[in-house]
Structures are given as structure tokens and as C-alpha cells.
Amino acid sequence: MVTGRIGEGVQQAHIRYVDHEADKPLTGMGRKPDDRYSLPLWWEQHQRQHSMNEREFWEREGKNPLLICARLQELFPDTHAATIFILAQIDPKWRRR
């Protein structure tokens, strides 16, 4: 998502930290988050996401992953609109489409 790469090498990255405002429960210790709390990430970013403080990872990327997840849920099942939305997270020119 962050790099804009599509296809092989992109992985489903679950958001694991708790956020009460977003109604996101704590997961980990053998509990996988619901798939609605996941985003497409390039495998290297996915590794980095889980190798450091996850909130810090997203802050460095300048993204709020839970807001992005919520918007994707609103767009479901319109995959075209969801793809445009994800691309707009990477490059603002896609927001005009």
C-alpha cells in the first residue's frame, strides 16, 4: 500500500494494536485481528511493521491505518473504488479520479 506495488510480494498486513476510539480490540499472543483490520503492504514493509513499535511504524509512514481500513470496509465490495482509494493513499493525483 505505502509503496504502491501491486501483485506478487504484496501481503495482507493485520493491524494489531488496540484503539478504543476505533473500536479495535487488542490482539496478539495467538489472537489474529479480524481481517477488517488489515491492509495490503509490500512484504518488506510488512516485516518492518512487525519488527518495531507498530504505532511508530504507521506514524513514520504518515498514515492512520484504522481510518484506511474503515474506508475500505465502506467501499467493499467495489474493488475498483477500493483500488483507487489505496492508490490515492500513495499518490494524491489519484484522488481526482
N, CA, C and O atoms as CSV, one atom per row, in Angstrom:
chain,resi,resn,atom,element,x,y,z
A,1,MET,N,N,0.815,-1.183,0.000
A,1,MET,CA,C,0.000,0.000,0.000
A,1,MET,C,C,0.860,1.249,0.000
A,1,MET,O,O,0.652,2.151,-0.811
A,2,VAL,N,N,1.802,1.305,0.883
A,2,VAL,CA,C,2.599,2.514,1.001
A,2,VAL,C,C,3.470,2.724,-0.226
A,2,VAL,O,O,3.659,3.863,-0.652
A,3,THR,N,N,4.004,1.655,-0.805
A,3,THR,CA,C,4.858,1.789,-1.980
A,3,THR,C,C,4.064,1.856,-3.270
A,3,THR,O,O,4.568,2.348,-4.279
A,4,GLY,N,N,2.848,1.376,-3.255
A,4,GLY,CA,C,2.046,1.347,-4.468
A,4,GLY,C,C,2.300,0.137,-5.338
A,4,GLY,O,O,1.784,0.055,-6.452
A,5,ARG,N,N,3.080,-0.795,-4.854
A,5,ARG,CA,C,3.335,-2.005,-5.634
A,5,ARG,C,C,2.094,-2.882,-5.619
A,5,ARG,O,O,1.353,-2.927,-4.637
A,6,ILE,N,N,1.887,-3.571,-6.717
A,6,ILE,CA,C,0.713,-4.426,-6.869
A,6,ILE,C,C,1.184,-5.807,-7.304
A,6,ILE,O,O,2.146,-5.928,-8.063
A,7,GLY,N,N,0.507,-6.847,-6.825
A,7,GLY,CA,C,0.798,-8.200,-7.276
A,7,GLY,C,C,1.676,-8.970,-6.312
A,7,GLY,O,O,1.619,-8.780,-5.097
A,8,GLU,N,N,2.493,-9.848,-6.887
A,8,GLU,CA,C,3.341,-10.720,-6.085
A,8,GLU,C,C,4.245,-9.894,-5.177
A,8,GLU,O,O,4.868,-8.928,-5.617
A,9,GLY,N,N,4.309,-10.281,-3.918
A,9,GLY,CA,C,5.110,-9.550,-2.940
A,9,GLY,C,C,4.274,-8.692,-2.012
A,9,GLY,O,O,4.758,-8.238,-0.975
A,10,VAL,N,N,3.014,-8.466,-2.382
A,10,VAL,CA,C,2.106,-7.715,-1.520
A,10,VAL,C,C,1.455,-8.706,-0.563
A,10,VAL,O,O,0.987,-9.769,-0.971
A,11,GLN,N,N,1.432,-8.341,0.719
A,11,GLN,CA,C,0.889,-9.230,1.741
A,11,GLN,C,C,-0.223,-8.535,2.521
A,11,GLN,O,O,-0.278,-7.308,2.602
A,12,GLN,N,N,-1.099,-9.346,3.090
A,12,GLN,CA,C,-2.146,-8.834,3.965
A,12,GLN,C,C,-1.512,-8.562,5.324
A,12,GLN,O,O,-1.034,-9.481,5.989
A,13,ALA,N,N,-1.511,-7.303,5.731
A,13,ALA,CA,C,-0.887,-6.900,6.990
A,13,ALA,C,C,-1.973,-6.526,7.996
A,13,ALA,O,O,-2.693,-5.544,7.811
A,14,HIS,N,N,-2.082,-7.315,9.054
A,14,HIS,CA,C,-3.072,-7.049,10.093
A,14,HIS,C,C,-2.565,-5.975,11.050
A,14,HIS,O,O,-1.383,-5.935,11.390
A,15,ILE,N,N,-3.471,-5.115,11.476
A,15,ILE,CA,C,-3.171,-4.092,12.465
A,15,ILE,C,C,-3.418,-4.729,13.827
A,15,ILE,O,O,-4.524,-5.195,14.102
A,16,ARG,N,N,-2.403,-4.752,14.677
A,16,ARG,CA,C,-2.505,-5.481,15.934
A,16,ARG,C,C,-2.727,-4.610,17.164
A,16,ARG,O,O,-3.218,-5.103,18.179
A,17,TYR,N,N,-2.383,-3.347,17.100
A,17,TYR,CA,C,-2.501,-2.544,18.321
A,17,TYR,C,C,-3.960,-2.220,18.645
A,17,TYR,O,O,-4.819,-2.218,17.763
A,18,VAL,N,N,-4.225,-1.948,19.924
A,18,VAL,CA,C,-5.571,-1.612,20.377
A,18,VAL,C,C,-5.833,-0.126,20.137
A,18,VAL,O,O,-4.937,0.708,20.265
A,19,ASP,N,N,-7.075,0.183,19.787
A,19,ASP,CA,C,-7.500,1.578,19.649
A,19,ASP,C,C,-8.980,1.629,20.022
A,19,ASP,O,O,-9.848,1.239,19.242
A,20,HIS,N,N,-9.246,2.118,21.232
A,20,HIS,CA,C,-10.627,2.122,21.728
A,20,HIS,C,C,-11.524,3.061,20.923
A,20,HIS,O,O,-12.707,2.775,20.741
A,21,GLU,N,N,-10.976,4.181,20.438
A,21,GLU,CA,C,-11.775,5.121,19.646
A,21,GLU,C,C,-12.262,4.477,18.348
A,21,GLU,O,O,-13.363,4.768,17.883
A,22,ALA,N,N,-11.453,3.616,17.775
A,22,ALA,CA,C,-11.820,2.927,16.530
A,22,ALA,C,C,-12.498,1.587,16.801
A,22,ALA,O,O,-12.782,0.829,15.874
A,23,ASP,N,N,-12.757,1.299,18.083
A,23,ASP,CA,C,-13.368,0.029,18.488
A,23,ASP,C,C,-12.525,-1.161,18.042
A,23,ASP,O,O,-13.056,-2.213,17.685
A,24,LYS,N,N,-11.210,-0.984,18.065
A,24,LYS,CA,C,-10.256,-2.029,17.662
A,24,LYS,C,C,-9.717,-2.704,18.917
A,24,LYS,O,O,-9.001,-2.073,19.694
A,25,PRO,N,N,-10.052,-3.981,19.129
A,25,PRO,CA,C,-9.575,-4.687,20.322
A,25,PRO,C,C,-8.095,-5.069,20.221
A,25,PRO,O,O,-7.522,-5.121,19.133
A,26,LEU,N,N,-7.504,-5.328,21.363
A,26,LEU,CA,C,-6.121,-5.794,21.430
A,26,LEU,C,C,-6.047,-7.211,20.877
A,26,LEU,O,O,-6.907,-8.043,21.165
A,27,THR,N,N,-5.019,-7.479,20.085
A,27,THR,CA,C,-4.787,-8.821,19.568
A,27,THR,C,C,-3.321,-9.159,19.776
A,27,THR,O,O,-2.544,-8.332,20.252
A,28,GLY,N,N,-2.961,-10.346,19.425
A,28,GLY,CA,C,-1.609,-10.826,19.646
A,28,GLY,C,C,-1.681,-12.037,20.552
A,28,GLY,O,O,-2.767,-12.490,20.914
A,29,MET,N,N,-0.530,-12.556,20.913
A,29,MET,CA,C,-0.480,-13.731,21.778
A,29,MET,C,C,-1.398,-14.832,21.251
A,29,MET,O,O,-2.169,-15.426,22.005
A,30,GLY,N,N,-1.303,-15.096,19.944
A,30,GLY,CA,C,-2.089,-16.158,19.338
A,30,GLY,C,C,-3.456,-15.727,18.832
A,30,GLY,O,O,-4.202,-16.548,18.300
A,31,ARG,N,N,-3.796,-14.455,18.989
A,31,ARG,CA,C,-5.089,-13.950,18.510
A,31,ARG,C,C,-4.864,-13.047,17.309
A,31,ARG,O,O,-4.308,-11.956,17.443
A,32,LYS,N,N,-5.293,-13.496,16.138
A,32,LYS,CA,C,-5.150,-12.705,14.916
A,32,LYS,C,C,-6.282,-11.686,14.850
A,32,LYS,O,O,-7.425,-12.010,15.173
A,33,PRO,N,N,-5.977,-10.461,14.436
A,33,PRO,CA,C,-7.039,-9.467,14.278
A,33,PRO,C,C,-8.020,-9.880,13.179
A,33,PRO,O,O,-7.681,-10.636,12.269
A,34,ASP,N,N,-9.215,-9.375,13.290
A,34,ASP,CA,C,-10.215,-9.560,12.243
A,34,ASP,C,C,-9.642,-9.008,10.936
A,34,ASP,O,O,-8.886,-8.036,10.950
A,35,ASP,N,N,-10.000,-9.623,9.818
A,35,ASP,CA,C,-9.486,-9.185,8.517
A,35,ASP,C,C,-9.896,-7.757,8.158
A,35,ASP,O,O,-9.269,-7.135,7.300
A,36,ARG,N,N,-10.933,-7.233,8.799
A,36,ARG,CA,C,-11.300,-5.841,8.500
A,36,ARG,C,C,-10.237,-4.867,8.989
A,36,ARG,O,O,-10.223,-3.705,8.583
A,37,TYR,N,N,-9.338,-5.342,9.867
A,37,TYR,CA,C,-8.206,-4.540,10.332
A,37,TYR,C,C,-6.932,-4.994,9.629
A,37,TYR,O,O,-5.947,-5.345,10.279
A,38,SER,N,N,-6.957,-4.985,8.313
A,38,SER,CA,C,-5.770,-5.369,7.546
A,38,SER,C,C,-5.666,-4.511,6.295
A,38,SER,O,O,-6.662,-4.016,5.767
A,39,LEU,N,N,-4.430,-4.352,5.841
A,39,LEU,CA,C,-4.138,-3.535,4.666
A,39,LEU,C,C,-3.111,-4.241,3.799
A,39,LEU,O,O,-2.339,-5.059,4.300
A,40,PRO,N,N,-3.087,-3.940,2.502
A,40,PRO,CA,C,-2.054,-4.510,1.633
A,40,PRO,C,C,-0.731,-3.770,1.819
A,40,PRO,O,O,-0.667,-2.552,1.658
A,41,LEU,N,N,0.317,-4.508,2.156
A,41,LEU,CA,C,1.661,-3.935,2.292
A,41,LEU,C,C,2.650,-4.770,1.498
A,41,LEU,O,O,2.483,-5.982,1.360
A,42,TRP,N,N,3.673,-4.122,0.980
A,42,TRP,CA,C,4.792,-4.813,0.368
A,42,TRP,C,C,5.467,-5.626,1.462
A,42,TRP,O,O,5.531,-5.163,2.601
A,43,TRP,N,N,5.969,-6.808,1.165
A,43,TRP,CA,C,6.472,-7.735,2.176
A,43,TRP,C,C,7.541,-7.106,3.064
A,43,TRP,O,O,7.592,-7.400,4.259
A,44,GLU,N,N,8.399,-6.245,2.507
A,44,GLU,CA,C,9.440,-5.617,3.325
A,44,GLU,C,C,8.825,-4.677,4.363
A,44,GLU,O,O,9.284,-4.615,5.503
A,45,GLN,N,N,7.791,-3.952,3.960
A,45,GLN,CA,C,7.102,-3.065,4.898
A,45,GLN,C,C,6.372,-3.876,5.961
A,45,GLN,O,O,6.335,-3.494,7.131
A,46,HIS,N,N,5.795,-4.994,5.546
A,46,HIS,CA,C,5.085,-5.853,6.482
A,46,HIS,C,C,6.050,-6.359,7.559
A,46,HIS,O,O,5.707,-6.388,8.741
A,47,GLN,N,N,7.241,-6.754,7.149
A,47,GLN,CA,C,8.245,-7.187,8.125
A,47,GLN,C,C,8.611,-6.053,9.072
A,47,GLN,O,O,8.719,-6.255,10.281
A,48,ARG,N,N,8.803,-4.861,8.520
A,48,ARG,CA,C,9.150,-3.701,9.345
A,48,ARG,C,C,8.013,-3.363,10.313
A,48,ARG,O,O,8.256,-3.011,11.467
A,49,GLN,N,N,6.776,-3.474,9.835
A,49,GLN,CA,C,5.606,-3.197,10.677
A,49,GLN,C,C,5.649,-4.036,11.953
A,49,GLN,O,O,5.332,-3.541,13.035
A,50,HIS,N,N,6.038,-5.293,11.827
A,50,HIS,CA,C,6.030,-6.200,12.975
A,50,HIS,C,C,7.371,-6.279,13.700
A,50,HIS,O,O,7.475,-6.947,14.729
A,51,SER,N,N,8.397,-5.609,13.179
A,51,SER,CA,C,9.707,-5.665,13.836
A,51,SER,C,C,9.930,-4.474,14.763
A,51,SER,O,O,10.960,-4.391,15.434
A,52,MET,N,N,8.974,-3.557,14.802
A,52,MET,CA,C,9.131,-2.360,15.624
A,52,MET,C,C,7.790,-2.021,16.265
A,52,MET,O,O,6.806,-2.735,16.066
A,53,ASN,N,N,7.750,-0.952,17.020
A,53,ASN,CA,C,6.500,-0.474,17.585
A,53,ASN,C,C,5.556,-0.153,16.428
A,53,ASN,O,O,5.866,0.681,15.577
A,54,GLU,N,N,4.418,-0.812,16.405
A,54,GLU,CA,C,3.528,-0.693,15.250
A,54,GLU,C,C,2.972,0.718,15.074
A,54,GLU,O,O,2.879,1.206,13.947
A,55,ARG,N,N,2.607,1.370,16.158
A,55,ARG,CA,C,2.117,2.753,16.041
A,55,ARG,C,C,3.203,3.656,15.460
A,55,ARG,O,O,2.925,4.522,14.630
A,56,GLU,N,N,4.428,3.448,15.900
A,56,GLU,CA,C,5.543,4.245,15.380
A,56,GLU,C,C,5.736,3.992,13.885
A,56,GLU,O,O,5.998,4.923,13.123
A,57,PHE,N,N,5.608,2.736,13.469
A,57,PHE,CA,C,5.716,2.412,12.046
A,57,PHE,C,C,4.722,3.251,11.244
A,57,PHE,O,O,5.100,3.883,10.257
A,58,TRP,N,N,3.456,3.262,11.661
A,58,TRP,CA,C,2.429,3.980,10.917
A,58,TRP,C,C,2.620,5.488,11.009
A,58,TRP,O,O,2.340,6.205,10.047
A,59,GLU,N,N,3.091,5.978,12.150
A,59,GLU,CA,C,3.382,7.410,12.265
A,59,GLU,C,C,4.486,7.812,11.291
A,59,GLU,O,O,4.401,8.862,10.655
A,60,ARG,N,N,5.509,6.990,11.175
A,60,ARG,CA,C,6.588,7.270,10.217
A,60,ARG,C,C,6.076,7.278,8.783
A,60,ARG,O,O,6.561,8.047,7.952
A,61,GLU,N,N,5.103,6.429,8.493
A,61,GLU,CA,C,4.513,6.375,7.154
A,61,GLU,C,C,3.533,7.529,6.932
A,61,GLU,O,O,3.138,7.804,5.800
A,62,GLY,N,N,3.144,8.202,8.019
A,62,GLY,CA,C,2.201,9.312,7.905
A,62,GLY,C,C,0.780,8.863,7.609
A,62,GLY,O,O,0.010,9.589,6.981
A,63,LYS,N,N,0.437,7.671,8.062
A,63,LYS,CA,C,-0.883,7.089,7.773
A,63,LYS,C,C,-1.583,6.678,9.061
A,63,LYS,O,O,-0.938,6.299,10.039
A,64,ASN,N,N,-2.910,6.757,9.048
A,64,ASN,CA,C,-3.720,6.191,10.119
A,64,ASN,C,C,-4.340,4.916,9.553
A,64,ASN,O,O,-5.331,4.986,8.826
A,65,PRO,N,N,-3.779,3.761,9.871
A,65,PRO,CA,C,-4.242,2.530,9.231
A,65,PRO,C,C,-5.687,2.176,9.557
A,65,PRO,O,O,-6.376,1.574,8.734
A,66,LEU,N,N,-6.152,2.542,10.744
A,66,LEU,CA,C,-7.521,2.186,11.102
A,66,LEU,C,C,-8.542,3.014,10.325
A,66,LEU,O,O,-9.619,2.517,9.997
A,67,LEU,N,N,-8.216,4.263,10.031
A,67,LEU,CA,C,-9.103,5.062,9.177
A,67,LEU,C,C,-9.122,4.510,7.754
A,67,LEU,O,O,-10.167,4.480,7.104
A,68,ILE,N,N,-7.968,4.079,7.283
A,68,ILE,CA,C,-7.889,3.487,5.942
A,68,ILE,C,C,-8.698,2.190,5.893
A,68,ILE,O,O,-9.434,1.947,4.936
A,69,CYS,N,N,-8.560,1.362,6.926
A,69,CYS,CA,C,-9.332,0.115,6.996
A,69,CYS,C,C,-10.833,0.401,7.002
A,69,CYS,O,O,-11.598,-0.268,6.308
A,70,ALA,N,N,-11.250,1.393,7.782
A,70,ALA,CA,C,-12.676,1.728,7.866
A,70,ALA,C,C,-13.209,2.167,6.503
A,70,ALA,O,O,-14.306,1.774,6.106
A,71,ARG,N,N,-12.440,2.973,5.795
A,71,ARG,CA,C,-12.879,3.429,4.471
A,71,ARG,C,C,-12.972,2.262,3.491
A,71,ARG,O,O,-13.902,2.197,2.687
A,72,LEU,N,N,-12.018,1.349,3.555
A,72,LEU,CA,C,-12.074,0.174,2.679
A,72,LEU,C,C,-13.323,-0.659,2.961
A,72,LEU,O,O,-13.934,-1.195,2.037
A,73,GLN,N,N,-13.700,-0.769,4.231
A,73,GLN,CA,C,-14.918,-1.505,4.580
A,73,GLN,C,C,-16.153,-0.834,3.985
A,73,GLN,O,O,-17.078,-1.510,3.536
A,74,GLU,N,N,-16.161,0.510,3.983
A,74,GLU,CA,C,-17.282,1.243,3.384
A,74,GLU,C,C,-17.362,0.997,1.878
A,74,GLU,O,O,-18.455,0.915,1.318
A,75,LEU,N,N,-16.218,0.881,1.230
A,75,LEU,CA,C,-16.178,0.698,-0.221
A,75,LEU,C,C,-16.487,-0.733,-0.654
A,75,LEU,O,O,-16.923,-0.950,-1.785
A,76,PHE,N,N,-16.272,-1.701,0.215
A,76,PHE,CA,C,-16.493,-3.104,-0.103
A,76,PHE,C,C,-17.931,-3.309,-0.565
A,76,PHE,O,O,-18.836,-2.747,0.051
A,77,PRO,N,N,-18.188,-4.083,-1.612
A,77,PRO,CA,C,-17.302,-4.926,-2.408
A,77,PRO,C,C,-16.819,-4.275,-3.707
A,77,PRO,O,O,-16.395,-4.980,-4.623
A,78,ASP,N,N,-16.875,-2.952,-3.803
A,78,ASP,CA,C,-16.449,-2.261,-5.026
A,78,ASP,C,C,-14.916,-2.237,-5.096
A,78,ASP,O,O,-14.283,-1.300,-4.611
A,79,THR,N,N,-14.332,-3.264,-5.697
A,79,THR,CA,C,-12.869,-3.377,-5.724
A,79,THR,C,C,-12.209,-2.278,-6.546
A,79,THR,O,O,-11.082,-1.879,-6.251
A,80,HIS,N,N,-12.893,-1.785,-7.571
A,80,HIS,CA,C,-12.323,-0.685,-8.359
A,80,HIS,C,C,-12.178,0.561,-7.484
A,80,HIS,O,O,-11.117,1.186,-7.460
A,81,ALA,N,N,-13.236,0.919,-6.772
A,81,ALA,CA,C,-13.187,2.091,-5.890
A,81,ALA,C,C,-12.157,1.897,-4.780
A,81,ALA,O,O,-11.453,2.838,-4.414
A,82,ALA,N,N,-12.068,0.686,-4.246
A,82,ALA,CA,C,-11.090,0.407,-3.191
A,82,ALA,C,C,-9.665,0.543,-3.715
A,82,ALA,O,O,-8.795,1.067,-3.020
A,83,THR,N,N,-9.424,0.077,-4.929
A,83,THR,CA,C,-8.087,0.193,-5.529
A,83,THR,C,C,-7.720,1.653,-5.736
A,83,THR,O,O,-6.599,2.057,-5.427
A,84,ILE,N,N,-8.645,2.448,-6.254
A,84,ILE,CA,C,-8.395,3.878,-6.448
A,84,ILE,C,C,-8.109,4.540,-5.102
A,84,ILE,O,O,-7.210,5.374,-4.994
A,85,PHE,N,N,-8.871,4.170,-4.083
A,85,PHE,CA,C,-8.655,4.728,-2.746
A,85,PHE,C,C,-7.258,4.394,-2.227
A,85,PHE,O,O,-6.566,5.269,-1.705
A,86,ILE,N,N,-6.838,3.134,-2.367
A,86,ILE,CA,C,-5.500,2.730,-1.912
A,86,ILE,C,C,-4.434,3.490,-2.696
A,86,ILE,O,O,-3.469,3.977,-2.107
A,87,LEU,N,N,-4.592,3.597,-4.000
A,87,LEU,CA,C,-3.615,4.335,-4.807
A,87,LEU,C,C,-3.549,5.802,-4.389
A,87,LEU,O,O,-2.479,6.409,-4.430
A,88,ALA,N,N,-4.682,6.375,-3.988
A,88,ALA,CA,C,-4.704,7.771,-3.536
A,88,ALA,C,C,-3.962,7.953,-2.219
A,88,ALA,O,O,-3.521,9.058,-1.904
A,89,GLN,N,N,-3.822,6.881,-1.451
A,89,GLN,CA,C,-3.041,6.961,-0.213
A,89,GLN,C,C,-1.558,7.114,-0.524
A,89,GLN,O,O,-0.793,7.624,0.294
A,90,ILE,N,N,-1.161,6.670,-1.707
A,90,ILE,CA,C,0.231,6.705,-2.128
A,90,ILE,C,C,0.527,7.974,-2.909
A,90,ILE,O,O,1.535,8.641,-2.676
A,91,ASP,N,N,-0.365,8.300,-3.842
A,91,ASP,CA,C,-0.139,9.426,-4.751
A,91,ASP,C,C,-1.424,10.257,-4.841
A,91,ASP,O,O,-2.434,9.770,-5.349
A,92,PRO,N,N,-1.397,11.504,-4.354
A,92,PRO,CA,C,-2.607,12.333,-4.324
A,92,PRO,C,C,-3.279,12.547,-5.679
A,92,PRO,O,O,-4.470,12.858,-5.714
A,93,LYS,N,N,-2.566,12.394,-6.792
A,93,LYS,CA,C,-3.207,12.603,-8.098
A,93,LYS,C,C,-4.372,11.642,-8.311
A,93,LYS,O,O,-5.290,11.951,-9.071
A,94,TRP,N,N,-4.352,10.475,-7.647
A,94,TRP,CA,C,-5.436,9.501,-7.792
A,94,TRP,C,C,-6.714,9.985,-7.121
A,94,TRP,O,O,-7.788,9.469,-7.431
A,95,ARG,N,N,-6.643,10.955,-6.215
A,95,ARG,CA,C,-7.837,11.446,-5.518
A,95,ARG,C,C,-8.785,12.166,-6.462
A,95,ARG,O,O,-9.978,12.278,-6.179
A,96,ARG,N,N,-8.274,12.647,-7.559
A,96,ARG,CA,C,-9.096,13.400,-8.505
A,96,ARG,C,C,-9.892,12.490,-9.432
A,96,ARG,O,O,-10.710,12.985,-10.208
A,97,ARG,N,N,-9.687,11.206,-9.380
A,97,ARG,CA,C,-10.345,10.288,-10.320
A,97,ARG,C,C,-11.680,9.830,-9.795
A,97,ARG,O,O,-12.370,9.055,-10.457
